[in-house]
C-alpha cells in the first residue's frame, strides 16, 4: 500500500478522535522534551555533582541526536514503512525516557538522551504524515491544525512543566512523565493506525550520505550550542566545528545529488511552493523561538520571576491558538493559503512590536497580554506554512518533505537560541557602558557609599538588560515581516470549492 492508496478508508467517529489525539500527543511529548529540561539544568547538575556547564550537555545531546535523525524520516519510511517506523521510534523514546530518569551519572544520562533524541527525531514528521493518512481528505486541514498546535505549544509548555516538576518533585520526573503517554499512544496507534502502513522499497543504504549528515549536522549543532560559552570564533574549537560543518555540508549536497539512492530526498526542493513555504516557516520560527528563549530569561534574570511564574506568563499564548486552529484548518484550501500565512506572520510581527515598549517596572499582565493575542496569529502562520509545503509535493514525497521541513525548523530554533542569547549579552554590555557615561550618581541618598553604589549599579544593569531585550525584539519583529514577504514568492495554490 503506498501513499494515496484508497483501499483503506480513513478513520471516522471515535476512532478518528482517539487515533488523531494519540498521534498529536506523541508529537507533543517529543517536542516538549526539547525545552522541558532547560530550566532544570541547575537541579540536574547539583544532583549529579557536576558543573552547570557540564549539565547543559543534557540539552545539547538530545538536540544533536534529534537534528541528525529528523531528515532521515523519508528514507526510514521508504525502507521500513511509516507505521513500523513510528511504533519503533515511540517504543524506543519511552524506553529511553525511563532510562534517562533512572540514570545516576552524567555519562549515562547523556548516553540515554542521545538515544532518546535519535528515537524522537522521526516521531515529529511521522505524526504529521500519519495524521494526513488517517484523517478524511476533506479534514486534512484539521489534521495539520492539530499537529501544528502541538508543535508550537509544546516548547512553551516545556519550561512550565520543567519548573513545576523540578520545584515540587525531582528532575527524574522530567523523563518519567513520558512513559504513560508513550504507552497510551503505542496502544492506540497499534490498534487503530496499523492498517495505514505504507509500501516498503528495498534499496541499498547510503552510508556515505549518512556519515556526512552526522558530521556536518553534529558539528553545526555543537557549534551553535557551545559558541556563546566559548566566545565564538575566538575559540579554536568553534572555528574547527564551523569549518567542519561548512565542508561537510557542501560534500553532503554533492554526494546526495549524485547518489542513485540518496538517504535524503532533496528533490522536494524542485517544488517552488515547498522551498518557499519551508524557508519562510524556518525564518519566522527563528524569530518565534528567539522570543520563546529570551522572554523567560528576561523575566527571571531582570524581573525576579521564578521559573514557574515565567512559564505561566508564557503559557497564555496557547489560549487563542487553540481557539483559532480549527478555524484556520477550515480555511485551508478555500482561501489563498499564502494570504493566511502572511496575515499570521504580520500579526506575530505586530505583537512583537508591542513588546519593544516593555519597561523594567511593568506588571504581569503587560507581559501576559501580548502572549495571549499572539496566539491568534500562530495557527495562520504555522498551519498555513505547513499545509502549503506539504500540498506542494507529490503524495509519495510527504514523509521526506515533512522530515526536511522539521529539520529546517529545528535548526532555525537552534540558530535563534545561540544568536539571540549572544546578542543579548553583547547589547547589554554596550548599553551598560552607554548608561554609565550619562548617569551621574546623586550626592545624598541617605545610604552608605558602598550600598548606594551597589544599588545604582544594579539599576543600571536592569535598564541595560531591558534595552537589550527591546532591541532584539525589534529585530525579531522585522524578521516576521521579512518572512511574510518571502511567502509571496510561492505560486498560488489551487483552491477547493
N, C-alpha and C positions, 0 to 999 in steps of 0.2 A: 504494500500500500504506500503510495507516495503522497506528497503534498498535493492537496486539491482533490484527493480521492473521495468520491461521494458515496462509496459503498457503506460507510459507517455514518449514520445520521448524527447530527450534533446533539449534545445533551439538552434536555428540556426540564422544566419544573424544578423540583427539589434536587435532582441530580446535578443540574447545571449550577444551582446555587451552592451546593456543597463542593462540587468539583472546582468551580471558579474561585470560591473562597479559599480552598486548600492551596491552590496554585499561588494565589495572591499572598497568602500567609507565608508560604515558603519563601517567596521573593522578599517579603517584608523582613523576615528574620535574618536573611543573609545580608541584606543591605544594612539592617540595624547593627550588625556586628562590625561594620566599618567604623562606626563612631561610638559604640556603647562603652568602649574601654578608654576613650580619650580623657575623660575626667577622672579616671580611676588609676592612672599610672602611679601616682604617689602611694596609693593603698597597695598596689601590686608590688611596687619596688620595696616598700617597707616590709611587707610580709615575707618577701623572698630574700631580704637583706642584700639588695643591690642598689646602685645609684639610680636616680630618676632617668639619667641619660641612657643607661642600660635598659631601663624599663620601657623606653619608647620603642625598642625593637619588638615588643609585643604588638604594637600597632604596625610597624613597618613590615614585619614578616608576613602578616596577613595581607597587607595591601599589595606587596610584591607578588606573592603567590597568586592572588586573585587576578591581578592585572595580566599576568602571563597566561592564565588559563581561559579567561573570558573570550579572547578572539579565536580560541581553538574550537569553540562550540560547533561551528558549521561542519568541521571535519569530524568531530566526535559523532554528530548526528548522522552524517552520511555513512560512517563506518559501523556504528553500533545501534542506531535507531534512537529517536527522540525520547521515547518513554523510558527505555533502558538507561540512557544517559542520565535522565532526570532522577529516576529512582536510585540509581547507584550513587550519584552525587549527593542526594539528600541523605541517604543512609550514612555515607562517609562523613557528611557535615555533622550529623547528630552524634556519631561515634566520636569524632574528633573534638566536638564541644565537650562531651563528657570527660575525655582525656585531658583537655585543657583545664577543666575545673578541678581535676584530681592531681594536677602537676604540683610537685613540691620543690622544683628547682627552675631557675630561669631557662636553662638549656632545654629541659623537657617542654616547658610552656611554649617556647619559640618553635620547637620542632613540631608540636601539635598544632600551633597556629598556622604554620606553613601548610600542613596537611589540610587544615580546615579551610584555608584560602583556596587551595587547589580544588577542593570539592565544591566550595561555594561559588567559584567563578562561573561555571556553566549554568548554575541554577537561575541566575538573573535572566539571561536571554532565553533559556529553555522555558521558563514560566510564561514569558511573552509568546513564544512560538506555540506552546501547547494550548494557551488560552484562546488563541486565534483558531485552533483546530476544534476545540470542544464547544465554542460558542457558535450559535447560528450565524450565518454570514451577515444577516441584517443587523446583528448585535455586535459586530466586530468593533465598532467604536466604543461600546460599553466595556468590552474586554480590555481594550487598550487603556480606557479611562481608569478601570480598576487597577490594572497593572501599574500604570504611571503614578497613581496616587500612592501606592505602597512604596514605589521607588523614591518619591520625593519626600514623603512624610517620615519614612524610616530614619534617614540621617538626622532629622530634627528630634525624633523620639529617642534616639540613641543616648545623647547626653542626659536627658531627663531620667531615663531608666537607669543609666550608669550611676548618676548621682544618688538616686534613691536607694539603689541596691548597695552601693559602697558605703553609704552613710548608715544604713539600717541593718544590713546583713553582712556579707563579706564578698570580696571580689570574685570568689569561686562561682557565685550565683550568676555572674555576668554570662557564664557559659552554660551552667546547668539549666537556665530557663529555656535554652534552645531545644532541649531534649523532648519534652512533651509536645512542643509544636512540630518538631520533625516527625515524631511518631504519628501524630494525627494526620499530617499531610501525606505521609507514606501510605497509611492505611486507606485514606480516601482516594488517592491517585491510583493505587493498586487496584481498587475495586471499580473505579469509575472511568479512568482515563486510559487504561491498558489497551482497549480496542483501537485507540487512535495512534498506534505505533506507526512509524514511518519505514519506508523501504530502505534496506541497507545496501550499500555499494562496496564491493571489495576493491580496494586499491592499495598499493604499497604505501608505507608510512614515509612521509617526507621528513626524515631525521635531520637533514641539513637545515631545512626551514625551521624546524622545532628548536634546534640548537641555537640558531641565530636569533630567534624570537626571545628565547630565555636570556641570551646575553644582552641584547640591546634594551629590552624592557626592564630586566633586573637592574642593569646599570643606571638607566634613567630614573627608575623609581627610587633607588637608594640615593642617587644624587639629589633628587628633589626633597627627600625626607631628611637628609643629613646636611644639606647645603648651608642652611642658616647656622646650624651649630658649628660648622667647620669654616665659617667666614667665606663661603662660596669659593670663588676661583683663586683666593689666596692660599687655598689648601691643595697640595699636590694630589691628594686622594680624589677631590672633587673634579679636578682637571682630568685626571685619568678616567674617571667614570664618564665625564662628558664626551671625551674623545672616543671611548669605547662605545657609548650609546650612539654617537653620530655615525661612526664607521659601521657598526653593527646594523643600524637602521638601513643605510644605503645598500649594504650587502644583502640584507634580508629582502628588500624590494627587488633587487636584481634577480636574486635566487627564485623568489616566488613568481615573478613574471615570466621566467623561463622554464620553470619546473612543470612537468606534464601533470603531476598530481599534487598541486600545492596544498600545504596544510591550512592555509587561509585563502579563501576565495576573494581575491582583490577585484574580480570582475564586476562586483557590485558597484564599484566607483565609476563604471562606464555610464551608469544612470545619473544624469544631472540632478534629478529630483532627490535621489538618495544622498549624493555627495553634498548638495546644498543643505538639505534638512539635517543630516548628521553633523555637518560642520557648524551650522548655526546653533544647533542644540548644544554642542560642546562649548562654544564660545559663551552662550548665555548661562550654561550650567557652571562655568568657571566663575562668573560674576555672582551667581546664586550661592555657590559654595563658599566664596570669599565672605559674604555676609554671614553664612552659617558658622564659619570659623571665628570671625572677628567679633561678632556681637557678644557671644558668651565670654570671650576673653576680655573684652572691654568692660562688661558688667562685673566680672569677678575681680579684675585687677584694678579697676578705676572707681567703681561704684560700690565695692564691698558686697556684692551679691554672692550668696552661696551657689554652688553648682546646681543645687536643686531649684532655687528660685530663678536662676538664669535660664534653666530648662523650661520652667513654667512660662517665663516671658516669651521664649521662642515658640512654645507649643501652640500659641494662638493661631499660627499660620495654617493649622490643619482645619479650622472651623469652616471657613468659606471654601477651602479647597474641596472638602468632602461634598459640600452643597452643590458646587458648580461642575464637578467632574461628570455626573450623568448628563447634565445639560450640554456640555461640550461634546460628549460622546454622541448625542443625538444630532448635533450639528455637523459632525464629520461626514463629508460626502454630500451634504445638502447645501453647505456654504463653502465658498472657496477656502480650502484649508489654510492657504498662505495668509489670508486675512485674519483668520483665527489666531494663528501663531504670532503675527505682527502685533495684533491687539494685546495678546498676553505678554509679549516681551516689552512693549511700550508701557504697559501697566506696571510691570515689575520695575522698569527704569524710573517711572514717575514716583513709585513708592520709595525706591531707593533714594531719590532726590529729597524726599521728606526727611530722611534721616540725616541729611547733610546739615540740618539745623539743630541737631542734638547738642545739649549743653551738659556740663557735669552735674548740675543741680536738678535735673529733670526727674519726674516721678515714674512709677511703674507703668502707668497707662500710656505715657508718652512713648515708651518702648514697645508696649504690647499692641497698641493700636495699629502701627504700620505693619506689624506681623500679621494681624488679623486681616487687614484689607489686602495684603499681599497674596493671601490665599485665593482671592478671586482670579488673579491672573495666572496662577500656576497651572491649572488644567488646560487653559488655552495654549500656553507655551509648551507644556510637556506632552500632553496628549496629542496636540496638533502636530508637533515636530516628529513624534514617534510614528503617528499614522501616515504622515507624508513620506517618511523614509521607507516604511515597510510597503506602502502601496506602490512605490516606485520600482520595486524589484520583482522578479518572477517568483511564483509560489515556492519553487524548489530552492530559492535563494534566501527564504525567510530566516532560517536559523543562522546562516552566515551573516546576513545583514544585521540581525538582532545582536549577534555577538560582537561585530565590529562597532556598531553604534554604542553598545555598552562599554566597550573598551575605550572608545574616544571620550565618552563621558567620564569614565573612571580616571583617565589620565588628565583630563581637564580639571577635575576636582583636586588631584594631587598637585598639579601645577599651580592652581589658585591658592591652595593652602600654603605652599612654600613662598610664592611671590608676595602674597598679601601679608603674611607674618613678617617677612623680611623687610618689606617697605614700611610696615607699621613701626618696627623698631627704629629704622633709619629716619623716618619722618619725625618720630617722637624726639630723637636726639637733636635733629635740626630745629624743630620748633622750640625745644627747651633752650637751645643756645640763643635763638632769637628773642625769646621772652626774658631771659636773664639780662639781655642787653638793654631792655626798655623798662624793666620793673625796678623801682627804687624802694628799698625796704623802709618802712616807717621808723621814725626815730623813737617814738614812745609807744610801746604796746602793752606795758604792764607785765610782760613776761621776761624771764631771764634771757639773756642774749642768745645762748645756745638753743634754748627751746623756741625762741622766736625765729631763728634761722632755720631750724628743722621744719617748723610749721610753714614758713614761706617756701622752702624747698619742695615740700610735699604739694603745696598749692600749685607751684609752677609745673611740677611733674604731671599733676592731674590735668591741667589745662593743655599741656603739650600732648598728652595721650589723646585727649578729646579732639584736638585739632587734627592730629594724625589720622584718627578714625574717620573724621568727616572728609578728609582729603581722599582717603581710599574709597569711601562710599561714593564720592563724586565720580571717580574713575569707573567704579562698578556700574553706576547708573548709566554712564555714557556707553559702556560695553553692551548693555542690554539694547540700547538704541542702534548700535552698530550691528548687532546680531539680527535685529529686526530688518535692517536694510539688506542684509545678506539673503534673507528669505525671498526677496523679490527676484533673485536670480534663478529660482526654481521654476520649471514650467508649470502652467496652470493644471492642477489635477482634474481628472474627469469627475463630474458630479452626478449623483443619482437623483432620480426624480422623486 
